[in-house]
Each structure stands twice: as C-alpha cells, then as structure tokens.
Amino acid sequence: MPGALLLVPLFQIFAKLQMINSLGSVVIAETVFQLPLSMILISGFIRNVPQSLEEAAWVDGCDRFAAFRIVVLPLLRPGLIAVGSFAFVHAWNHFLFALMFLSDQSKQTIPVGLNTLMGADSVDLGALAAGGIIAAVPVVIVFAFIQKWLITGFSAGAVKG
C-alpha cells in the first residue's frame, strides 16, 4: 500500500499523540513501511539456513539462543546486511513523511531541505547540486563498508531453481 494513501490517517494519529514536528513520527512511519518488505526479503535468507546446523549445536550443548547467536546469525549476516542496506537507502531518500510530519526547518531531512532550494520562479542549481552530492556521501560510505557482504547477501537470497 502506498504511503500517500495513509498520509492523512497517520497525520491524525500523530496529531492526537502530539508527535507532529517530532523525529519520532518519521521514524515510526518509516519503520511501519519498511518492516513488511524487509521481512519478506529476509525470509528467503532464513529458508536457506539448514535446520540441521542448529540441531547439531543443540546436541553439542548449546541452548536455543546460543545456537542462534553462534551458528545461525553468522550465516544470516550477508542477508541482514543486504536487506538493511536496502531499507537504509529507501528511508534515507524518502521524502513524503518528512515533508508532512516535520515543519521545523532544523529537523527536516536532506531531501526536504533540497526541495526548499527550488522556488516558484527560480532554482538555485549550484546549491541543489552541492546538496545532492552531500546527500549521496553517507550512502556511498555505507556501501563502501558493506560491499563484500552485499554481493554475498544478494546471491544467497536467490531462489534455487
């Protein structure tokens, strides 16, 4: 369901909770819209982890949590990184919720701030280009650190034919 369809109900809920112009409202809205897709994507990675590895850890004396932490979590790391990076980029570039729920200029996100550079009669292209580069830097830095897990994660979650 597109976020634009739920904009008015979300605004009314956040207004009743006095969360308008609060970063918490944007975080909650982004989480609500990112979580279902992230869960669908991560389920492909979870299905690829053999149950026998966890059972072998139980036989070796691990409890459920220790087996998850020692055996399953390292196998899921590439998938978690791939899905997390996808959710991060989508939330980083999301415009709609930040525009509607944040009115204070000091709390606005980069896409909303870049939108203020475009006036009705003119566009400050130099500032807009510089802001676009600044907005892209964190995403490039994140992908530079996670690239080795990202390729593994994208191929690991593929459907077997």
Buried (B, 14 or more C-beta within 10 A) or exposed (E): EEBEEBBEEBBEBBEEEEBBEBBEBBBBBBEEBBEEEBEEBBEBBEEBBEEEEBEEBEEEEBEEEEBBEEBBEEBBBBBBBBBBBBBBBBBBEBBBBBBBBBEEEEBBBBBBBBBEBEEEEEEEEEEEEEBEEEBEEEBEEBEEEBEEBBEBBBEBBEEEE
